[in-house]
Amino acid sequence: MSKPINIFWFRRDLRLEDNVGLYKALQSEHPVLPIFIFDSEILEKLPEDDARVSFIHETLQNMSNLLQKEHNSSIAIYQGKPIEVYKKLIKEYNIQEVYTNHDYEPYAKTRDKAIASLLKDNAIAFKTFKDQVIFEKDEIVKSDGKPYVVYTPYMKLWKQTFRNLDFKLFPSENILDNLISKTDLPNLSLSDIGFKTSDQRITPYTVTPSLIKNYEATRNFPAKDATSRLGPHLRFGTVSVRKMVEKAIAEDNEIFWQELIWREFFMSILWHFPHTQNESFKAKYDRIEWRNNETEFKAWCEGKTGYPLVDAGMRQLNATGFMHNRVRMLVGSFLCKHLLIDWRWGEAYFAEKLHDYEMASNVGNWQWVAGSGVDAAPYFRIFNPTTQIDKFDKKLEYIKQWAPDFQELTYPEPIVDHKFARERCLETYKAALN
């Protein structure tokens, strides 16, 4: 029989350093085969030029090249349904243990349950670890064990618990020689998996001391482009969340730190309330009679609402796969409250377009603007898309960059009058909620 090996399964942790599951696998007694599976269940829903697939593929190739050059190893890359890939791996190798890191989304939980069952039937251990968050599942809950549904008390307990934590990194990068000595492992080109290189690029993140220091003063102004661009890198694990928290603490910046905690708060909500993927957290909000006008939704998607800051945000999203967070709140509120279009329509559009799309944060933020979620904006809080310009883009720099036609005769008339839309929204919400 062939020599025993262990497997490390890369998923949302595409890095060789400070990777908990990889570190634990490399400490085990058998050589480790690293693998990645392009999951056909996920891929078949994506456009062929999806920038996120290009990014994952490029990241894997870079990691494989480094392992070949420095450690006489590589990453085995497969495509298909994970359960079918594992059935083949079980036939091909004498696998003792499979290591991976936790994934918290509903589909991932179902997938992992099926994989665990298959491995158990073949006497293979399935070991999973916390890696993409500092705290997970039931680690930050109320004294009665119930989850927090308001951010501020969650954040306070998160910080208090963190201060008592034996905080450490997991230097997987120092023990990579324990990987299997084999470089001719399966590999796939982008075209092999039915994709092509995207014109959009996921930009590198910036967490310089000056960005963190000035974060609170600059983060609300979209023209400054003073955000970290960390989102996609946390989403795909090309950066360690532990190292980012370390940086926030080193620069003593509470606001930057709290943005990282928001991410974990929304993950906790999705974990405890998986129904919020498709249903309002506050069930009565599903009684709202949305207008769901398809023509108006198309105008919103294309950035042709006649409101320059809304249009600039949507055009930035369509052109780059990114939208400034302050503008995300405005375009989301505009869709739900001015146009009375179901937040799920907007959530699905963002899921398709955003490079940093993460279900927990996306669903959480969309339910926040709709008023239907945890810790949500009250339904009567309706952003005025015109006065928001005075607050956040007074010199029109952002608008001139992304909606330069806003002063031209061809620019569309406002899709709806703000005062009328506000009153219609209040009436519609009241009718559903009372």
C-alpha positions as CSV (number, residue, x, y, z in Angstrom):
1,M,0.0,0.0,0.0
2,S,1.2,3.5,-0.7
3,K,2.7,5.6,2.1
4,P,0.2,7.4,4.4
5,I,-0.3,11.1,3.9
6,N,-2.5,13.8,5.3
7,I,-4.3,16.5,3.2
8,F,-4.7,20.2,3.8
9,W,-7.7,21.6,1.9
10,F,-7.3,25.3,1.0
11,R,-10.6,27.3,0.8
12,R,-11.0,30.8,2.2
13,D,-7.4,30.9,3.5
14,L,-5.2,31.3,0.4
15,R,-1.9,32.0,2.1
16,L,1.1,30.0,3.4
17,E,1.8,32.1,6.5
18,D,-0.1,32.2,9.8
19,N,-2.6,29.7,8.5
20,V,-4.0,27.7,11.5
21,G,-5.2,24.5,9.6
22,L,-2.1,24.4,7.5
23,Y,0.1,24.8,10.6
24,K,-1.7,21.9,12.4
25,A,-1.5,19.7,9.3
26,L,2.2,20.4,8.9
27,Q,2.8,19.4,12.6
28,S,1.2,16.0,12.0
29,E,3.2,12.8,11.5
30,H,2.6,12.3,7.8
31,P,3.6,14.4,4.8
32,V,0.9,16.9,3.7
33,L,-0.7,17.1,0.3
34,P,-2.2,20.6,-0.1
35,I,-5.2,20.8,-2.4
36,F,-7.7,23.3,-3.7
37,I,-11.1,22.5,-5.4
38,F,-12.8,24.8,-7.8
39,D,-16.3,23.9,-6.7
40,S,-18.5,23.5,-9.7
41,E,-21.6,24.2,-7.6
42,I,-20.3,27.7,-7.0
43,L,-18.6,28.3,-10.4
44,E,-21.7,27.5,-12.5
45,K,-23.4,30.6,-11.1
46,L,-20.7,33.0,-12.1
47,P,-19.9,34.9,-15.3
48,E,-16.9,33.6,-17.2
49,D,-14.8,36.7,-16.6
50,D,-15.5,36.9,-12.9
51,A,-12.6,38.8,-11.3
52,R,-12.8,36.8,-8.1
53,V,-12.1,33.5,-10.0
54,S,-9.2,35.1,-11.8
55,F,-7.8,36.3,-8.4
56,I,-8.1,32.9,-6.8
57,H,-6.5,31.2,-9.7
58,E,-3.6,33.7,-9.9
59,T,-3.1,33.4,-6.1
60,L,-2.9,29.6,-6.3
61,Q,-0.4,29.7,-9.1
62,N,1.8,32.1,-7.2
63,M,1.7,29.9,-4.1
64,S,2.4,26.7,-6.2
65,N,5.3,28.4,-7.9
66,L,6.8,29.4,-4.6
67,L,6.4,25.9,-3.2
68,Q,8.0,24.3,-6.3
69,K,10.9,26.7,-6.1
70,E,11.6,26.6,-2.4
71,H,10.1,23.4,-1.0
72,N,10.0,20.8,-3.9
73,S,6.2,20.7,-3.5
74,S,3.1,22.2,-5.1
75,I,-0.7,22.5,-4.7
76,A,-3.0,19.9,-6.3
77,I,-5.8,21.8,-8.0
78,Y,-9.1,20.1,-9.0
79,Q,-12.5,21.1,-10.3
80,G,-15.8,19.5,-9.6
81,K,-18.1,18.7,-6.7
82,P,-16.0,18.4,-3.6
83,I,-17.6,15.1,-2.6
84,E,-16.6,13.6,-6.0
85,V,-13.1,14.9,-5.8
86,Y,-12.6,13.3,-2.4
87,K,-13.9,10.0,-3.7
88,K,-11.1,10.1,-6.3
89,L,-8.5,11.2,-3.7
90,I,-9.4,8.3,-1.4
91,K,-8.8,5.8,-4.2
92,E,-5.5,7.5,-5.2
93,Y,-3.9,8.1,-1.8
94,N,-3.6,6.4,1.5
95,I,-5.1,9.3,3.4
96,Q,-5.0,9.3,7.2
97,E,-6.4,12.8,8.0
98,V,-7.9,15.8,6.2
99,Y,-7.2,19.2,7.7
100,T,-9.0,22.5,6.8
101,N,-10.3,25.7,8.3
102,H,-13.9,26.4,9.3
103,D,-16.3,28.0,6.9
104,Y,-19.5,29.4,8.3
105,E,-21.8,30.0,5.4
106,P,-24.9,27.8,5.0
107,Y,-23.7,26.1,1.8
108,A,-20.3,25.5,3.3
109,K,-21.7,23.9,6.4
110,T,-23.8,21.5,4.3
111,R,-20.8,20.6,2.1
112,D,-18.5,20.0,5.0
113,K,-21.1,17.7,6.8
114,A,-21.2,15.6,3.6
115,I,-17.4,15.4,3.3
116,A,-17.0,14.6,7.0
117,S,-19.5,11.7,6.6
118,L,-17.6,10.3,3.5
119,L,-14.3,10.5,5.3
120,K,-15.6,8.8,8.4
121,D,-17.0,6.0,6.3
122,N,-13.4,5.5,5.0
123,A,-11.8,5.8,8.5
124,I,-10.2,9.2,7.7
125,A,-10.3,11.9,10.4
126,F,-11.6,15.3,9.4
127,K,-10.1,18.1,11.4
128,T,-11.2,21.7,11.1
129,F,-9.9,24.9,12.8
130,K,-10.8,28.5,13.4
131,D,-8.8,30.7,11.1
132,Q,-10.7,33.5,9.4
133,V,-11.9,35.2,12.6
134,I,-10.7,35.9,16.1
135,F,-14.0,34.7,17.7
136,E,-16.6,32.4,16.2
137,K,-19.9,30.7,16.8
138,D,-20.7,30.8,20.6
139,E,-17.5,32.5,21.8
140,I,-19.0,36.0,22.1
141,V,-22.5,35.5,23.5
142,K,-24.6,36.9,26.4
143,S,-24.3,35.5,29.9
144,D,-27.4,33.3,29.2
145,G,-25.8,31.9,26.1
146,K,-28.0,33.7,23.6
147,P,-26.3,35.6,20.7
148,Y,-26.0,39.3,20.7
149,V,-28.2,41.0,18.1
150,V,-26.9,44.5,18.8
151,Y,-23.4,45.5,17.8
152,T,-22.2,47.7,20.6
153,P,-22.5,45.2,23.5
154,Y,-21.1,42.5,21.2
155,M,-18.1,44.7,20.4
156,K,-17.4,45.5,24.1
157,L,-17.4,41.9,25.1
158,W,-15.3,41.0,22.0
159,K,-12.6,43.5,23.2
160,Q,-12.8,42.4,26.8
161,T,-12.4,38.7,25.8
162,F,-9.6,39.6,23.4
163,R,-7.7,41.3,26.2
164,N,-7.7,38.1,28.2
165,L,-6.8,36.0,25.2
166,D,-3.5,34.2,24.8
167,F,-3.1,35.8,21.4
168,K,-0.6,34.2,19.0
169,L,0.2,33.6,15.4
170,F,0.6,30.2,13.7
171,P,3.8,30.3,11.8
172,S,2.9,27.7,9.1
173,E,5.4,29.4,6.8
174,N,8.3,28.0,8.9
175,I,7.5,24.3,8.4
176,L,6.6,24.0,4.8
177,D,9.2,21.3,4.2
178,N,6.7,18.9,5.7
179,L,4.6,19.1,2.5
180,I,4.6,16.2,0.2
181,S,7.8,16.1,-2.0
182,K,6.0,16.1,-5.4
183,T,5.7,18.9,-8.0
184,D,3.8,17.1,-10.8
185,L,0.5,17.5,-9.1
186,P,-2.8,18.3,-11.0
187,N,-3.1,21.9,-12.2
188,L,-5.7,23.7,-14.2
189,S,-5.6,26.8,-16.3
190,L,-8.4,29.4,-16.1
191,S,-9.8,28.1,-19.5
192,D,-9.7,24.5,-18.1
193,I,-12.4,25.6,-15.6
194,G,-14.4,27.5,-18.2
195,F,-13.2,31.0,-17.3
196,K,-11.1,33.8,-18.8
197,T,-9.0,36.5,-17.3
198,S,-11.1,39.4,-16.0
199,D,-10.5,43.0,-17.1
200,Q,-11.1,44.0,-13.5
201,R,-8.3,43.5,-10.9
202,I,-8.6,43.0,-7.2
203,T,-6.3,45.7,-5.9
204,P,-3.6,45.0,-3.2
205,Y,-4.6,46.1,0.3
206,T,-3.1,49.1,2.1
207,V,-2.7,49.0,5.9
208,T,0.1,51.5,6.3
209,P,0.5,53.2,9.7
210,S,-0.7,56.5,8.1
211,L,-3.8,54.9,6.6
212,I,-4.8,53.4,10.0
213,K,-3.9,56.6,11.9
214,N,-6.1,58.8,9.6
215,Y,-8.8,56.1,9.1
216,E,-11.5,57.8,11.2
217,A,-10.9,61.2,9.6
218,T,-10.9,60.1,6.0
219,R,-13.0,56.9,5.7
220,N,-16.3,58.6,5.0
221,F,-15.2,60.6,1.9
222,P,-15.3,58.5,-1.2
223,A,-13.1,60.8,-3.3
224,K,-10.2,60.3,-0.9
225,D,-10.0,56.5,-1.6
226,A,-8.6,56.2,1.9
227,T,-10.0,52.8,2.7
228,S,-7.8,49.8,3.2
229,R,-9.2,47.6,0.4
230,L,-8.8,44.7,2.8
231,G,-12.3,43.2,2.0
232,P,-11.4,40.7,-0.7
233,H,-8.2,39.7,1.0
234,L,-10.0,38.9,4.2
235,R,-12.7,37.2,2.1
236,F,-10.3,34.8,0.4
237,G,-7.8,34.7,3.2
238,T,-4.8,36.1,1.3
239,V,-4.2,38.0,4.6
240,S,-4.4,36.8,8.2
241,V,-7.0,38.5,10.3
242,R,-4.7,38.0,13.3
243,K,-2.0,40.1,11.6
244,M,-4.6,42.8,10.8
245,V,-5.8,43.0,14.4
246,E,-2.2,43.1,15.5
247,K,-1.7,46.2,13.2
248,A,-4.8,47.9,14.5
249,I,-3.6,47.5,18.1
250,A,-0.1,48.6,17.2
251,E,-1.4,51.8,15.8
252,D,-3.9,52.1,18.6
253,N,-6.8,52.8,16.3
254,E,-10.2,51.8,17.7
255,I,-12.2,52.6,14.6
256,F,-10.1,50.4,12.3
257,W,-10.3,47.7,14.9
258,Q,-14.0,48.0,15.2
259,E,-14.5,47.5,11.4
260,L,-12.8,44.1,11.8
261,I,-15.2,43.4,14.7
262,W,-18.3,44.4,12.6
263,R,-17.2,41.6,10.2
264,E,-17.2,39.0,13.0
265,F,-20.5,40.4,14.4
266,F,-22.2,39.8,11.0
267,M,-20.6,36.3,10.8
268,S,-22.0,35.5,14.2
269,I,-25.5,36.6,13.1
270,L,-25.4,34.4,10.0
271,W,-24.1,31.5,12.0
272,H,-26.9,31.8,14.7
273,F,-29.6,32.9,12.3
274,P,-28.9,31.2,8.9
275,H,-32.5,32.0,7.7
276,T,-31.3,35.6,7.4
277,Q,-29.6,34.6,4.1
278,N,-33.1,34.8,2.5
279,E,-35.5,36.1,5.1
280,S,-35.7,39.3,7.2
281,F,-34.3,38.9,10.7
282,K,-37.4,40.8,11.9
283,A,-40.0,38.6,10.4
284,K,-42.7,41.3,10.1
285,Y,-40.5,43.1,7.6
286,D,-41.3,40.3,5.1
287,R,-44.8,41.7,5.1
288,I,-43.6,44.9,3.3
289,E,-45.3,45.2,-0.1
290,W,-42.3,45.9,-2.3
291,R,-43.0,47.6,-5.7
292,N,-40.1,45.7,-7.4
293,N,-40.4,47.7,-10.6
294,E,-37.9,46.0,-13.0
295,T,-37.3,49.1,-15.1
296,E,-36.4,51.1,-12.1
297,F,-34.2,48.3,-10.8
298,K,-32.3,48.2,-14.2
299,A,-31.8,52.0,-13.9
300,W,-30.4,51.6,-10.4
301,C,-28.1,48.8,-11.5
302,E,-26.8,50.9,-14.4
303,G,-26.4,54.1,-12.4
304,K,-29.1,56.0,-14.3
305,T,-31.3,57.1,-11.4
306,G,-30.8,60.8,-12.0
307,Y,-29.3,61.1,-8.5
308,P,-25.5,61.8,-9.1
309,L,-24.1,60.3,-5.9
310,V,-26.2,57.1,-6.3
311,D,-25.3,56.8,-9.9
312,A,-21.6,57.4,-9.3
313,G,-21.5,54.6,-6.7
314,M,-23.3,52.1,-9.0
315,R,-21.0,53.0,-12.0
316,Q,-17.9,52.6,-9.8
317,L,-19.2,49.2,-8.8
318,N,-19.9,48.1,-12.3
319,A,-16.5,49.3,-13.6
320,T,-14.3,48.2,-10.8
321,G,-16.0,45.6,-8.5
322,F,-15.6,48.1,-5.6
323,M,-17.8,50.7,-4.1
324,H,-16.9,53.0,-1.2
325,N,-18.7,51.9,2.0
326,R,-20.4,55.3,2.7
327,V,-21.8,55.2,-0.9
328,R,-22.9,51.5,-0.4
329,M,-25.2,52.7,2.4
330,L,-26.7,55.4,0.3
331,V,-27.4,53.2,-2.8
332,G,-28.8,50.5,-0.6
333,S,-31.1,52.8,1.2
334,F,-32.2,54.4,-2.1
335,L,-33.1,51.0,-3.6
336,C,-35.1,49.9,-0.6
337,K,-36.7,53.1,0.5
338,H,-36.9,55.4,-2.5
339,L,-37.8,52.7,-5.0
340,L,-39.3,50.2,-2.6
341,I,-37.4,47.3,-4.2
342,D,-36.7,44.3,-2.1
343,W,-33.3,44.3,-0.3
344,R,-32.8,40.8,-1.7
345,W,-32.6,42.1,-5.2
346,G,-29.8,44.5,-4.2
347,E,-28.1,41.9,-2.2
348,A,-28.0,39.5,-5.2
349,Y,-26.6,42.3,-7.5
350,F,-23.9,43.1,-5.0
351,A,-23.1,39.4,-4.7
352,E,-22.5,39.2,-8.4
353,K,-20.4,42.4,-8.7
354,L,-18.5,43.0,-5.5
355,H,-14.9,41.7,-5.3
356,D,-15.2,41.6,-1.5
357,Y,-18.6,39.9,-1.4
358,E,-19.0,38.0,1.8
359,M,-22.4,36.7,2.5
360,A,-22.6,37.6,6.2
361,S,-21.6,41.2,5.8
362,N,-23.5,41.7,2.6
363,V,-26.8,40.3,4.0
364,G,-26.2,42.1,7.3
365,N,-25.6,45.5,5.7
366,W,-28.5,45.1,3.2
367,Q,-30.9,44.2,6.1
368,W,-29.4,47.2,8.0
369,V,-30.4,49.7,5.3
370,A,-33.8,48.0,4.8
371,G,-34.4,48.2,8.5
372,S,-35.2,44.5,8.7
373,G,-32.0,43.2,10.3
374,V,-30.3,43.2,13.6
375,D,-29.2,46.6,15.0
376,A,-30.8,48.1,11.9
377,A,-31.4,51.7,10.9
378,P,-35.0,52.6,11.9
379,Y,-37.3,52.4,8.9
380,F,-38.0,56.1,9.1
381,R,-34.3,57.0,8.6
382,I,-34.2,57.7,4.9
383,F,-31.0,59.2,3.4
384,N,-31.5,62.2,1.3
385,P,-29.4,61.5,-1.8
386,T,-28.8,65.2,-2.5
387,T,-27.8,66.4,1.0
388,Q,-25.5,63.4,1.3
389,I,-23.4,65.1,-1.5
390,D,-22.9,68.2,0.8
391,K,-21.8,66.0,3.6
392,F,-19.5,63.6,1.8
393,D,-18.6,64.9,-1.7
394,K,-18.9,68.7,-1.4
395,K,-16.4,69.4,-4.1
396,L,-18.1,66.8,-6.4
397,E,-14.7,65.0,-6.9
398,Y,-16.2,61.5,-6.6
399,I,-19.2,62.4,-8.8
400,K,-17.1,64.0,-11.5
401,Q,-14.9,60.8,-11.6
402,W,-17.8,58.3,-11.8
403,A,-20.8,60.3,-13.2
404,P,-19.1,63.0,-15.2
405,D,-22.3,63.5,-17.3
406,F,-24.3,64.7,-14.3
407,Q,-24.5,68.3,-15.6
408,E,-25.2,67.4,-19.3
409,L,-28.6,67.5,-21.0
410,T,-28.4,63.8,-21.6
411,Y,-28.2,63.0,-17.9
412,P,-31.5,61.3,-16.7
413,E,-34.1,63.2,-14.7
414,P,-34.5,62.0,-11.1
415,I,-36.3,58.6,-11.3
416,V,-38.5,59.7,-8.3
417,D,-39.0,62.8,-6.3
418,H,-37.3,62.5,-2.9
419,K,-40.1,64.0,-0.9
420,F,-42.7,61.9,-2.6
421,A,-40.6,58.7,-2.3
422,R,-40.0,59.4,1.4
423,E,-43.7,59.7,2.2
424,R,-44.5,56.6,0.1
425,C,-41.9,54.6,1.9
426,L,-43.1,55.6,5.4
427,E,-46.7,54.7,4.4
428,T,-45.7,51.4,3.0
429,Y,-43.5,50.4,5.9
430,K,-46.2,51.6,8.5
431,A,-48.9,49.5,6.7
432,A,-46.7,46.4,6.9
433,L,-45.4,46.8,10.4
434,N,-48.4,48.0,12.4
